[in-house]
Amino acid sequence: MPHLPGFSDNPLRTRADLITAVYTLLEPLIPYQSPKGARIRLPVSTATHFDETAAQLEGFARPLWAITALLTSADANLPVDKRLQGWINGFAAGTDPTSGAEEYWGDVSDTDQRMVEIEILGFALLAAPRAFLGAPDSVDENDIKRRSNITKYLKSVNGKSFPQTNWLWFRVMANLALVKSCGVPYDELKESMNTDLEILDTFYIGGGWASDGSWCEDQKQMDYYSGSFAIQFSQCVYIKYAADIDPKRVELYKDRARSFASDFWRYFDKNGASIPFGRSLTYRFAMGGFWAAVAMAEIDLPAPLTPGVVKGLLLRHLRYWASKPDIFYPDGTLNIGFMYPNMYMCEDYNSPQSPYWCMKTFVMLTLPEDHAFWVSMEESLPSSAGTDLEVKVMEHPKHILVDSGNHHFLLSSGQYCGWPLKATEAKYCKFAYSSSFGFSVPTGPLIQQMAPDNTLALTIDDRESWRVRWRSSDTLTSKVTLIHNMAAPEEIPALVNVWFPSKAANLMISTTLIPSTKRWPDWHIRVHKCVLKSSATFAVSAVEGGFAIYGRKSRDGLPLSPLNWAVKSSPPTDSLHNEGILEDETSALIISNAGASGVRYTPLIRHDAKEVKGLILKPDSNTNLMTSRTLIPTIQQELFKASDENYERGVIFATAVFAVARTDLSSEEIRRRWFDFPRLRLKYTEEEMEGDYIKLS
């Protein structure tokens, strides 16, 4: 796809740069506006589960996050930029039932997509009421009509059935706009607002984190909806505009924003990339929206999150996305996908207009040019440890964040989405997610279609079907011990989780995830205890993958060749040999211009020898979010033979996972680190070990 001039080549460092970027993103939409501006329909024929009118309302409403910010800070003495006029006209036409079938947005019904977009309409009225409603004392007939229509339309969300999730914020925002901008008495809406806010507050877990809906056996979700996409973002808007009517709750939300920010910065790497995790990832740079909302709401954050740090987090994130031209169609509109167009990873509610949720990352443009946010200098990421390796346990989302300097990723355990969602097991339930390598989604039931990166895929029916982790028990935080030959023992955090591949399998898995250590900063470890509760009709086999990585030669795009990396041999110096694949009995490794990804098998307790093999798996194209042609290093093995009489004894094994993102490390240094792999010992075994090793519980 082509670069988008004005965005892709934009330095994105000043307020003026960001205004240029906003207009660059808006201009390709203008040709697709309806005659009166109330709808936008991109020339893409994919559908959603909701109606087409609501999808076209998305096209109108979602750019308003940024348009409203521009209007809020514009010089009131100057005319409105003509590129924005269609949205001003469209707001009036869309809420007017007499404007015609091509313009009116339709009545709001129970659990209606229109509810989502009404939050944005509410924000527009809160931040730029004069632009959309006219002067409050205007007696102009058109102003009176549009104020009446807009007020009625926003009021229509009351009394409707809402999903008990972040959606409740949409009604709160509509009602807040009715009170603050449309002249509706607060007493008329206060009860409704308080009821919704009280339910939303029950989603709060701690540390600034809220789940998207109740955290219960049916769903355990803490993703970007907990922060940038919805809950924290909406709380920041509430802080900005509700301080006078709800000061106590506003102070509570400020405290939660501070707590959330204290750790949320760790989901972003030094180049601005965030770790993709969860649903709705086609919203792309909306993942940085929390930082824009914090700036807009002027919330003072605790050290070390200075205004310069927040500015750096936000602008680096936008610059990162500006470097990804494949997110655009040739006409300059955003496509559905992540790094490139991809329908495998999208949701049933993603219309061609949905990706413009990303425009909320420009709400800080409400701040005038002389504001301290714009005057401050960008600062780099904070560092809590002062070392090359950063490891942080995130208690509430059940994550461990790792930044080794060469790779930025998270380990995850215990989340899952229980409602019908495409590839939910890939979006929430894998063992690891990376800002460099992303994750893969399935395209079908075969193992290469499953694209099993960072998961353990099991089959109990002779490879006819595969199951991976989905629903699981509560996750416990544990510890293992790193034994140094030349230093004191060091405790390492770990996540422990029990899961069942299926109810019919009688197979129980306990998985322990161990992050990188200073001794082995490029490795993390997964320990699996597999117990079969009854003998199986067929053999039980497993495939465990590491990180999916671009799997082609940089010179010509052809398949990678085998690496000549014998353990004792010197690595080749020819640069053409810096890429390739390696497979043997217990390991698999891929090296390409994207970095290195590998896995190593480590047996711990087995009742007898089973077949184990390191293999490079070639998944279906377009399964990975980051790159369309990948390879996955895997360990493939038989866990239990058919009718195995010793099944009750179980199997315990470990997989050590190696990953280095594109860095300045030499081929020789990557090779050295690959062969310097972690050693493991079970706590209760009598076997003595020399040198450095990790002692498991």
N, C-alpha and C positions, 0 to 999 in steps of 0.2 A: 504494500500500500504506500501511497506517496506521503511525504512529510506534509504537515499542515502549516504553511507559513504564518507566522504570528503567534503560533503556539509551540510547534516543534523546534523552532529556532529562537525562541524567546528566552532571554537570560533569567526571567522570573525572579528578580531580586528586589524590585521597587514596586511601589503601589501603581505607578504608571505602567510597568510591565504587566502587572496582573490585570489591569483594566484592558490593555491590549489583548491579553489572552482571552478574557471573557467575551469581548466582541468577536474575536476570531472563532470562538466556539458557537456563538449565537448566529452569526451571519449565514452559515450553511442551512440553518433551519428556516430562515425567512421565506424562501421559495415554496416551502411546504405548508405555510399557514393557510387556513381557510380564509375566505374573502373578508370576514370581519375580525379575523385573528384569534378566534376562541379555540381552535383546534390545530394540531400539527400532526400530520401523518407522513412518516418517511416512506419512500417507495420500496418497502420490504414487505413481503406477504406473509410472514410468520405470524402466528396467532397466540393468544393467551387463553386461560380458562375464563376470563371475564370478557365483557362485551367490547366491541370495537370503539364505541364512543368514549368509554372510560380510558381505553388505550390512547386515544387521541387527546384526551384531557391530560394524560401524563406528559405528552409532548408539549402542551401549553404550559403546564404548571411547573414542571421540574426546573426549567431554566430560571424561574422566578427567584430561586434562592439567590442567584447572582444578580439578576436584573434589579431586584428590590434593593440589594446593597448599593448598586450604582445610583439608583434613584434617591436613596436615603442621603447619600453624601454629595449629591449634585448641587450645583449653585442654583438656588431657587429663582434667581433673576434671569437665568438663561433658559431657552426653550429645551424641551426634552429631546434627546437624541432621536432622530427619526427611526433608527434601527430598533428602538424600544417601543415605539408608538403602537405597534401591532399588539403587544401584550397588554398595554393599557386599554386599548379598544376591546380586545378579546375578553378581558375580565368582565366588562359590562355585558358583552354579547353572550358569553357562556352562561351567565346567571339569569338571563332574560328568556323566559319561556316563549316569548313572542318573536324571538330572533330567527327562528326557523330551525329545521331539523339538521342543517349543516353546521349550526353554531351552538345551540343550547346543549348543555352537558348532560341533561337528563336528570330526573328526580333521584334522590339518594334513597336507597333501600337498605335492608339489613345486610350486614357484612359485605359492603359494597366497596369496590376499588376506589370509588370517588372519595371515600372517607380518607384514604391515604393522601390524596392530592389536596384535600381541604386543609390539611395542616399547613401546606405551603401557601395557600391562599390566606390563611390566618396570619402567617408570618409576614406576608406582603402588606396586609392591612395594618399590622402592628408597627412595622418599620417605615412604611411609606404611605400613610393613609391618604394624604392629599393627592398623590399621583393617581390612586385607584378610585377614590371616593369623591374627589373634588374638595373644595374648601368647605369646612364644616358649617359655615354660615351662608353657603351659596343658595340662592333661590332659583338658580337656573333649572329649567324643567328636566333637562337630561341628567344633571347631577342628582336631583331629587329621585328620579326614576332608578338610576343605577344604585344609589345608596339603599333604596328600598329592596331592590332585587337581590343585591349582594347580602343584605342582612337576612332576608328570608332564606336564601340558599344556605348560609352558614348555620342558621337556626335549625335547619332540617335534619342535622345530624343528631339532634337530641331526641330521645325516645326510641332510637334505633338500637338493634342488637349489634354489639361490637365483639370481635374476638378478644379474649382476655389476655392480651399480649401488649407489646409496645403500641399497638393501634389505639389504645385508650388515650395516648398522648395527642392523637389527631383531633379528638373531640375537645380535649382540654384547650388546645391551641385555637380552635375555632371559637370556643366560648370566650377565651381571653380576648381575642380580637373583637368580638361582639361588644364586650364591656369597654375595652380601651379605645376602640376606634369607631364603633357603630352606634354608640349611645344607648346600648341596652343596659338597664340597671344591674349592678353586680348582684343584688339580692335575688334577682330573677334567675340567675344561673349559678349562684354560689353552691347550692346543694349538689347540683349535677357535677360541677367541677370537683368539689371535695370528694364525692363518691368515687369518681374516676381516679383521682390522685391517691386516695387511700388504698385502692386496689393496686395501683402501680407501685406504691411503696411496699406492698407485701412481696414484691419481686426482689427487693433488695436483700443481698446475702451478706455483704461486708466488704471492707477495703475499697469502697467505691463501686463495686461490681454488683449489678443486678442481672438476674436471668431474664430471658425473653419469654415471659409467662412464668407460671409457678415452676420451681425446681422440684420435680416429683418423679415417680417411677415411669410416667409416660413420656417425659421429656426432661433433658438436662442440657440446657443450651446457654452458653455465655460466649458470644462471638462479637462481631463488630456491631451488631444491634445493641449490645450492652453499652457501647460507647459512641462511635462516630456516626453510625447509620441511624440511630434512633434515640435510645434512652438518655444517655448522658448529653447528647446534642440537644435534645428537646428540653432537658433540665436547664441547660445553659440559656436557651431562648427564654424560658420561664424566669430565670434569674434576671435577665435583661429587662423584661417588660412587666413583671408582676410584683416587684419589690414593694410597691406602695399598697397593694391590696392583700398580699400574703407574705409579710416580711419574715415570719418564723420559718415557713417552709423554704423560702429563698435562701436563708442562712444555712439550713440543713443541706440544701442542694449544693451550695458553695463548698461546704465541708466534704461532701461526697465527690465533687469534682476534683478537689485537691488530693483526696486519697486515691482516686482513680488515676490521675495524672502521674502520681508518684511512681507507678509501675508501668503504665501504658506506654511510656516512651520506649520501653524495651522491645516492643513489637516492631520497631523501625530500626533499620541498619544505618550505617554511617553515610550511605549514598542516598538515603531517602526511601528505600524499598521497605514495604511492610510485609509481614508474613501472611500469606493468604490462608484463611481458615474459615470454615462455615459457609453459609449460603449467601446469595446475592452478590457474588464477587464481580459481576459485570458492572457494579457501581464504581469499581476501580478507585480513583483517587478520592472518593468519598471516605475511604479508610482513614484519611487524615483529617476528616471533618471536625473531629473533636477539638483539635488545636485551633481551627478557625473559630469555632464557637466559644472557646475559652477566651480567645483574644477579643472577639466581639463583645462578650459579656463583661470584659475587664475584670476577670477573676485573678486575684493574686495567688500564685501557686507557691508551694514551699520550695526551699532550696533543694537541689540545684537548678530548679526549673525557672530560670530567669526569663524575662520577656525575650531576650536574645536566643535562648535555647528553644523556646516555643516557636519563635519565628524561623529558626533553622529547621526544626522538625517539619514545619508546614511547607516551607519553600523548597527544601530538598525533596520532599515527597512529590510536589508538583513538578519539579525539574526531572525527577526520575520518570514520571509518566510522560513528560514532554519528549523524552528520548525514545518513546515506543510508537513508531509511526503506524504499526499494523493495527492499532485500535480504531483507525478511521477508515471509512469507505472512501472511494475516490472523490466523492462530492464533499468531503470534509465532515460528514456526520459520523457520530460514534456508532460502532457496531456492537452487537451482542457477543460477548466473549470476555477474555481477560487480556492476554498479550496479543491475541489475534482472534479473528472471528471463530466462535466455537459454540455450537448449539448443544454439544454433549454436556457442558457444564452449566448451562443456563437453567433457570427455573420456569415452572409452568406459568408464572406470573410475569415473566419478562417479555414485554412488548418491544418492538423496535425503538420505541421512545424511552424505555425504562432506564437505559444507562445514564440519562441526564440527571439522575439522583446525585451524581458526582458534583453538580454545580453548588451543592451546599458547602463545598470546601472554599468558596469565595465569600462567605458571609462577613468575614472580617473587613471587607471593603466598605462596610458601614462606617468604619473609623475614618475620620478626616486625615488628610495628608500630614498634618503636624502632630498627630497622635504619637505617643511614646512608642507604640508598637512599630510604626514605620521608621521612626528615628533610630531605634535601637539597632545595633549590629548583630548580624547572625552569629550564633555560637554553635559549636559542635555538640555532639551527644555528651551527656554527663557520663561519668564513670564512677561507680561506687567502690570498686575494688582497687583501682590503680594498677591493674595487671592486664596482661593480654587476654586472659580468659574471664568472662563474666557468666556466672550461673545464678539464676534467681528462681526460687520456687514461688509459683503463683498459687496461693492456697485455694482461692475461690474458683477460678476457671479450671483448676486441675492441670496446670501447665508447668513445665520447667523451661524457662527461657535461657538460651545458650548463645553467647557470642564469643567465638574463639579468635576473632580477628580475621580468620580465613573462611568462616562460615557462620551464618546467623540463622538459627532455627529454634523450634520449640518441640518439646516432647509433650504428648497429650494422653490423658487417660480418664475415662469415665463420662465424657460427654456423648450425647446422642440426641437425635431428633426423631421423635416418635410419630410425627404426622407425615402423610405422603409427600415426599420430597425426592426429587431425582438425585441419585447418587449420595444419599444421606450418609451412608457408611464411609464414603470417601471424604466427605466434607467435614465430618466431625470425629470419626472413629479411628483414623490411622494413628500410628505410633509417633510420627514425626511430620512436621510441616516446615518448609524452608522459604526464606525470602529470595533465595537464588534459584532453587530447583522446583518450588511450588509443590504441587501434588497432582496426581492423575485421577481421572474418573473413568468408570467402566463404560464400554460400548456394547457388551454382550456377555454371555455366560462362560465362554472359554477362557482359559487362563491368560492368554495373550490379550483377550478383550477385557479381562478384569483389570489389567494393568496394575499388578499388586505392589506398587512402590510403598515402602514403609508400612507394610501390613503382613500378617501371617494368614495365608489362604490355605484352607483345609478341604480335603475331599474324602468322603466316606463311601463313594459309589464308583470307584475305579475311574476317577477324573471326568465323570459326566457332568458334575456340578461342583461349584466351589463356594465356600462360605468364609467370610471374614468377620472381624469384630464389629458388632453393632451395639445392641443393648448390653449393658454390663452393670456389675454391682458398683457400690460406692468405692471410690478410690481412696486408698490409704497412703499417707506419706511415711516412708520408711528411710532407713539409712544403711549404707554399706560402708566398708572401711578400705581405704587405699593404704596399703602397706608399702612404705618407702624403705629401701635399704639404707639410705643415708639421711633419713629424716623421721620425724615423729609420725605415727599413723594419723590419717586425715579422714574425717567423716564426710561422706558424699550423700546428698539427698537422693531419694528414689521414689517412684510412683508404683504402687502395687494395685492390680485390678484383676478381678475374676470375671470371666465371660464364657459363654457357651455358644459355639458356632451355630447350633440349631437345637431345638427342643427334642428332635428325633435322634440326634447323634449320640446321646449319652456320653458326650465328650466335654470335659471341663478343662479350661485353660486358665492358669494364673500367670499373668505377665508382669514382670518387673522392669521398669525403664530406668536406666542409669545414665546420667548426663556425662558430658565430657569432663575430664579432669586435667589438672595442670600437667600431670605426667603424660597423658595421652589426649591432647586438646582437640585432635581431629577425629576422635572416635566417640561414639556412644554405644551402649550395650543394652540388649534386650534378653532377659532370661525368661524362659517359658517352662512351666511345669504342666505337662499334659497328662491327664488321668482319664482313662476309658473305664466307664462304670460297668460295661458289659462287653463281651467279645463282639467284634464287628464281622459282618458278612463279607465285606471286602476289606482290603488293606486301607489303612488310614495314612494318607500322604499329605505333605505340607510343602508349600513354596513361600519363602519369606524374601521380600525385596528390600533393597536399600533405596537410595534416592534415584528417581528417574533423571536422566541427564541427556543432553543433546548427543546423539550417537552417530555423527557423520564426520568425515574429514573436513577440516576447514578449507583446504585448498580447492577441492572439487566436489564436495558433497557426497562422495562415494562412501560405502561402508568402511568402518574402521578395520584395520588389520591387526593380527595378533601382536602383542608386545613380546619382545625378547628380553624378559626380565627374570632370568634365573636368579635365585637368591644370592649366590656368591659372585655372580658376574658383575662387571661394571656396566652401568647404564650407557646406552648408545649416545653419542653426542650429536648425531644428525637430527636436526629439528623435526624432520618427518617422522621420527620415532617417538616424538613427545605425545603422540596420540595413538590410541590402540586399545585392545581388550586383552584381558588375561583370565583364563579359566583353569581351575585344577580341582582336585578332589574335595577341597574344603573352602574354596574362596572364589570370588569373581570380582573383577575390577574393570572399570571403564575410565579412560582418560580422553578428553576432547578439549576443544577450545573453551568449553564451559566450565572446566575444572576436572575433578576426579570424584568418582563414586564407586564404593566397593563394599563387600560383605565378607565376613569370615565366620566359619562355623566352629563352635567350641562345645564338645560333649562334656557333660557334667556327671550325670548318672544315667546309665542305660542298662537294661537287663540283658541285651545282647547286641551284637553289631548289626547295624542296618545300613542300607545303601544311602550314601550322602554324596552330593555333587554340587560344585559351584558352576552355575550356568548363567550366561548372558541371555536375558529374555528380550525379545523384540516385540513390544506391545503394538496394538493398533495405532496408526497415526492419529494425531489430534486428540489423544487421551490426556495429555499433560497441559496444564494451564499456561506454562511459560514458553514451551517450545513444541512444535508440531511433530518432530521426529525424534523419538527418544529410544534409549535402551535402559534396561533395569538390571542391575546385578542381583542375582538371586542365589539362595541356598535351597536346593530341592532334596527332599528326603522322605523316606518311609518311616513313619512313627510306630505303627503297629501292623503286623501281618494279619491277614484274614484268619479268623478263629484263633487268635493268639491266646494261649492259656495263661500267659503271664501279664495280661493286660492291667491287672489291678496294681501292679508295681509302678506303673507310670514311667514317664520319660522326662528328664530335665536336661535342657540344652540351652545354649546361649548363642546369640548372633551378635558379633561386633560389627558395627556399621561405620564405615569410613567415608568422609566427605570433605572436600576442599573446593570452594567456589573459585571462580576465575580470580587468580591472584598473581603476585610476582614470584611465587615459589618456582624454583627451577625443577626440571624433570628429575634431576638427581635427588633433590630434597623431598619431592613427593614420593619418590621410590623409597627413600629411607624411612619416611613416616609410615608408608604402607606396610613395610616389613617389621616395623617396631609397633606391634599390636598389643592390646591389653591381654593380660593373663588373669584367669579367674580361679578362685578356690571356694568351695562350699565351706561354710563355717564348721559344720560337724564332721567333715572328713578328716581322717588322721594323716593324710598325705602332707608332707612338709614341702614347702616351696622356697626357693632362693630368689633373690632379686625382688623387683617390684611386682605387686599383684593386687588385685581387688578381692577382698574377702566378703563373700555374700552371706546374708543372714540365713 
